């Protein structure tokens, strides 16, 4: 029921609101100072507060003491009716904000400075009653805060809003401000700022808005903000005027301005989320759950509310607190999870706490990892994540787990709600970029070591004797380069691995640009073994990898190359060179860091692609009377590409028909994410489970999609089944034989490729337990069982320069070693989990590997960025480099659907089915790499064109009717002639 209150003036000129039939109100709409204000009746009033006048207080609020006391007595926190006559026109624009709840508490200082904190300065409240001590503020009426004794421009008034903001919403800010003081004239800037302390301890300052404030009128600071990740602390504050100038604040409003369009987005599907109803709807998972109002003699209190829950008697890592949410979640909808957690236990101060979703459908169990947070015993932290249910489970349970046995998990509140659809960020601006320009000062050391400084207590000197030409990867990106000077930095007296030459480049690096890193490096003769050298960046408190290389003590200069990109504003960026053992001298020459021009390289790659992936074709008609065929038309359409572009899939994800449809329509190869791995098919010894693999293989076969087998074995110890790790040498060898026979005999001829022993450059479990020859033995036995399958190597960080353990040179040596032992290695797998890729670096790795003469596949490609346009650019780099290289035989993506991938911010399709910019870029490239033409036959009865390799259909329009012909363009240097007999 909605009622109207007509505002009038009483004899003192104060506004009066006549409230009929109801006294428990919430505002539905505030229009302006002289217009109607609508209220909603929430509760039957008591007789003694009916029709009480609502008077204007000194701050311009319509209220009476009786009505305010009565409303507060019934539980009303605040009624936000702002009617400021001196700014009524300006504040009309704010009326829409008042519909949403203001998350700022004591927003108008009616409670004094309660919940507000002056930041390294002083503050007090002035009003009509207490006057304006020491100041002349006669033009500024009402109650407001004065922030004084300010020594720095950043000092102001702040409020902690951590528990009132979420990542699911956008917020609009409006604050009314002014300034005062005797030592200045004119206007001063006032800023609204958000200080975000992240879970890792780093701090970001988010600019919200700015206004030019004066002494004689209130001005409005406006702006918006949203959160990408839940912060440990979020502090809103106002700042800005010069030191000595007082900051005046009349009111502050922060309202949720944008949520998802679904009406029930705010509905929390968790029952009893803050334990107001004791432990109803909650239980322990393998342990006890206890309701508490405090722990540790009052040292542990709820962060919000009156209660929290804790575990007791945890004996397993998976023990925790749980709630069944069956029937309250819908399939194919993305849900957002927020939890406030901490830990408690003896001899432990920090541990990971995980939120997990357990699903049961058709006797299949699925565990979905939602998120994790590093919880401590001295403060509450917020855990945040998302999940997507693709099937129709009969049961769904959300629970917390993770800490070691004996450590209690504490939960203050839990929220699970439909995730808001946040609009994507705009494409980042990259205007006026000096591509190819080195940001390193005095790189050639023409001015000695000026511009450089030693990081740590080491010594830098300029020496002569380094190469005079730039490293090959830099030359490939930049083309012609001036010769290097031959000078280098010698770093001596190193006592820590991180010591070396350094330089600040903060002002020279632009956001969202991809920078290539290139240099020559060498180590001193003190080294007794090969040394890793790393070009690193210190971006505030974060370490960023700019490239790594392993150097032997051989007196040679080694090329080091890598890349990086900064996507969030830093306060400082330092580049430094580090890595060798203490006491080992480090030499650096010709360091270059420059933004790469990707579009320029794309033009080169398009020409290479035309040469490598296309062939000249002549379509020729044969007829007894060819003269009658002149002018006949033809439409030629490529129906399938012969170049493999595929993706990994998972059994649970294929229950979502939208995911299955996108996969079958856009990919011609598949690989199973987990369902063929040993820990999945044989979780306990002798207990074989090929059910999920069978389902996925059936899906692929029904759509003509070829399949890779990933993987027979996995060399990294954590990926080896636990029961295998416990076997002795003889039993382990027997288990390996059983695995090979079981898998390869069952699927003889079904999988075109097998990754035989995954990630041998990064793991050594089987080698350590069974000897070096076991790796070649795996290849030889697999080939004997299924000779039709091509047997692949597979490893990561091969193509990007980020990992000295898996450089192309190391990979080549490893493959040659296996071949010398008789291993039938048939293909080279590059996983391709990469960041900020640079084409010349990727191409250099492919060129080196190509000397082996084996087909190269990108087997697990994904790229990640929060900005989907940057993600699309990175994806395009990798796809174009692969497609334009003659040694590359195929590309497999490691997923494409949000919340169904092992890597965050790598998806091409958003959780609820919207194709993002990265997905659109993939589809656009697939279209670019297909051939569709139409034309007419000449007097010889032929049509010539150049087409991509693959299958085609030609439709010929003749005077006598239509003729259709299918054909295949295979790789070849000579023109392909296709005859059509009529």
Residue, then its C-alpha position, 0 to 999 in steps of 0.5 A: x500500500x502506498x500513501x501520499x504525504x503532502x508537505x506544507x509549511x507551519x508558522x515557523x516556516x518549517x516543512x510539515x508532512x501530514x501522514x495519514x493512516x500509517x506511521x511506519x514508512x519507507x521512502x519510495x520516491x523523493x522528488x524535491x523540496x516542494x513536491x510530493x514525497x511517497x511513502x510505503x506503509x510497512x506496519x500498523x502505527x501506534x495511536x500516539x504517533x499518528x499524524x505527528x508533524x515532520x519538521x525540518x531539522x538544521x540539516x534540512x531533513x523532514x522529521x520530528x523527534x517523536x516520529x524519529x523516536x517512534x520509527x527507531x523504536x520499531x526498528x527503522x534505521x534511517x529515513x533518507x529524505x534530503x530536502x536542502x532548499x539551497x541546493x534543491x535544483x541540483x539535488x533533483x538529479x540525485x533523486x534516483x539514488x535515494x531509491x537504493x539503500x545508502x551504504x554510508x552509515x551516519x551519512x549526514x552526521x546526525x550521529x556526530x562523527x560516529x563511524x567516521x574517522x579523521x585520517x591523521x587530522x582532526x574533525x568536529x561537527x557544527x550545526x545551528x545550535x553549536x555555531x561555527x567556532x573560529x570561522x565565518x561560515x554564515x553562508x553554509x547552513x545546517x549540520x556538517x563535518x569540519x575536517x581541520x588541522x590538515x597537514x597533507x592534501x590526502x588527509x580527510x574523513x573516512x569510513x570503512x565500508x568493507x562489509x557493505x560492498x560486493x563485487x557483484x554491483x556498481x556503486x554511485x557516489x554523491x557527496x556535498x562538500x565545501x572548504x574554509x580557511x583564512x590563508x587562501x583564496x579561490x577554489x580547491x579540488x576535493x576528491x572522493x577516493x576508495x582505498x582497497x587493501x587486497x587479500x595479499x596485503x597490497x593496496x590500491x587507491x581508486x579515484x572516484x570523482x573530483x569537484x572544485x569546492x568553494x567557501x560560499x556554497x555546497x558543491x557535489x562530488x560525483x563518481x562511480x566504482x565497482x570491485x573486481x575482487x573482494x578486498x580485505x578492507x575497503x575505505x571510502x574517504x574525501x581528501x584533496x584541498x591543500x594543507x591548512x585548508x579545512x574540508x567541509x562535508x555535509x552528507x555522503x551517499x553511496x548507493x548500488x547503481x547497477x545489478x543484474x537484470x534478474x529480479x531475484x539477483x539479491x536473493x540469498x539461497x542460503x538458509x539462516x546465513x548469519x546463524x540467527x536461527x542457531x544452526x538450523x539448516x547447517x551441519x558438520x561435514x565429517x565433524x561437529x558444527x558448533x554455534x558460538x558468540x565468541x571464542x578464546x575468552x572473547x578475543x574472537x568475536x563475530x565480524x557481523x551479527x551476533x553469532x558464528x559457527x565453528x567446526x569441532x573434532x576435524x580429523x580430515x582436510x575435507x571436514x568442515x561446515x556444510x549446507x544442502x542447497x538442493x532445489x534452490x539452484x538452477x542449472x546453466x545460471x552462474x552463482x556468486x559466493x561470499x563467505x566471511x571465514x577465519x581459522x582457530x587452532x593450536x600452533x597454526x596461524x594461517x591456512x587455506x580455506x576452500x569453498x566447494x560444491x558437491x553434486x550428485x547426478x545419476x550416481x555421478x559425484x562432482x566436486x566443483x572448487x568455488x574459491x579459496x582464501x588464505x585465512x588467519x587466526x587473527x582476523x576475518x577474511x572474505x572468500x569470494x568465487x563463482x560456480x556454474x551447474x551444467x547438469x540437473x543434480x539430485x543433490x547439491x551441497x556447499x561446504x567449507x574445507x581445507x585446513x589441516x586436521x585439528x584446525x577449526x574453520x570459523x564461518x560468520x556468514x555465507x551468501x550464494x546468489x545469482x551472479x550479476x552480469x557485469x558489462x565488459x570493460x571497454x577496449x583499452x586505449x593505445x593511442x600515440x604508442x612509440x612501438x619499438x622504442x626502448x624504455x631503458x635509459x643508457x642501454x648501450x652504456x655510452x654514459x657509463x652506468x648512469x641511469x643504473x643502480x645496484x640492487x643490493x650491496x653489489x658493484x656495477x662497472x661498465x666493461x667492453x667485449x659484448x656482442x655488437x648486434x641485437x639478439x635474434x628475437x629482438x631483430x625479428x620484432x624490430x627489423x633493422x637495428x643500429x649495432x650495439x656498442x659492445x659495452x656491458x654491465x659487470x656486477x660483482x660482489x653479489x651476496x644474494x641471488x637477487x642482486x644485480x643491475x636495476x633501473x626505474x621505469x615507472x613513468x615509461x610503461x603504459x598500461x595494457x601494452x605488451x612489452x618485449x624484453x631482450x638482452x645478452x647475458x653471461x655469468x662469471x667463471x666462479x660458477x660450478x654449475x649452470x645458472x639461471x638468469x632472470x630479467x624481473x620487474x618489481x611492480x609495487x609488491x609483485x614480482x613479474x617474470x620478464x624472461x629466463x635463460x640458463x647459462x653455463x660457465x662457457x664464456x658465451x653470451x646467451x640470448x634472454x627474451x620474454x615479455x610482460x604487460x601491466x594492466x593495473x596502475x602501479x606506483x612504481x616499476x623497477x626492472x632488475x636482473x638476478x638469478x646466479x648463485x651468490x659470488x657468481x658475477x653477472x654480465x648484462x648487455x643491450x637490454x631492451x624493453x619496448x612495446x610490440x606492434x602486433x598489427x604490423x606482425x599480423x600483416x606479415x603472418x597473413x602473407x605467410x599463411x597464404x603461402x603455407x595453408x592455401x593452394x592454387x586450384x583450377x575447376x574445369x568442366x568437361x563436355x562434348x560442347x564446351x562453347x555452350x558452357x561459357x558464362x556458366x556460374x559457380x559457387x564454391x563453399x568450403x565445408x570443412x577445414x583440414x587444419x585441426x582446431x579443437x578444444x578440451x571438454x569435460x564430462x560434467x560440462x557436456x550436460x549443458x547442451x549449450x556448451x556441447x553445441x558450441x563445441x560441436x559447431x566450432x571445433x573439429x578435434x577434441x581432447x578430454x580434460x581429465x577423463x582419460x588420466x590415470x587418477x580418473x580411470x583408476x582411482x583405486x587399484x583395479x577399480x577401472x572407470x571408463x564411463x566418462x571417457x566413453x560418453x565423451x568419445x561417443x559425443x565426438x564420434x557422432x559429430x565426426x570430431x577426431x580425438x587426442x588421448x591425454x594422457x597415459x602417464x603424468x610425470x609430476x608426482x602430485x598427478x600420480x594416483x596415490x595408490x601408485x605412489x605407494x607401490x614398490x618398484x616391481x609392483x609399480x612396473x606391473x601397474x604401468x604395464x596394466x595401465x598401457x594394456x588396459x587403456x590402449x587395448x580398449x581404445x585401439x584406433x580411437x585416439x589419433x594421438x597420445x600424450x605418453x608421459x606428460x610434463x617430463x621437463x617439470x616432473x620426474x616421479x617415474x624416472x626417480x623410481x624406475x630409472x631413466x629408461x622407463x620413459x623410453x619404455x613407455x613410448x615403445x610399449x605404447x607403440x606396440x599396443x596401438x601402432x596407429x596412434x602418434x605418440x607425443x611429448x607434452x610440456x609447458x612454458x616452451x614457447x614464451x621464454x619464461x622458464x629456463x627448465x623448458x626452453x626449446x633447447x632443453x626440449x630438443x635435447x630431451x626428445x633426442x635423448x628419448x629417440x636415442x633410446x629407441x622411443x618412437x616420438x612422433x609429435x611435439x606438444x606445446x601446451x601454450x598456457x601463456x601470458x602476454x605473448x610476443x609473436x617473434x618469441x613464439x616463432x623463434x621457439x617453433x623454428x628451433x623445434x622444427x629442426x627435429x622434423x616432427x609435427x608440432x601441436x599446441x595442445x592446451x592453449x589458453x590466454x588470460x586477461x581480465x579485459x576480454x579485448x586484451x584476451x582476444x588480442x593475445x589469443x589472436x597472436x597465438x592462433x596466427x603464429x601457429x597457423x602461419x608456421x609450416x611445422x604446426x599441425x594443429x591447435x587445441x584450446x584448453x576450454x572455452x566456457x567460463x567457470x568450466x576452465x582450469x584458468x580464470x579469465x581465459x574463457x571465450x564464452x561467458x558462463x550464461x552463454x554470451x560470446x565475448x570478444x575473445x570468442x568473437x575473435x576466434x570465430x572471425x579468424x576461422x571465417x578468415x581461414x576459410x574459402x567461399x567464392x563465386x564466379x563464372x567459367x571462361x571460354x576454356x570452361x574453367x575457374x581458377x582460385x586459391x583456397x585453404x586446405x580442406x573439403x569443398x562443395x561446388x554448385x554449378x549453374x548451367x543452362x540445363x540445371x544445377x550440378x554439384x561436385x565435392x572435392x578436397x584441397x590437399x597440401x601441395x605446391x602444384x596447382x590442383x586441377x579438378x575435373x567435372x564431367x557433364 
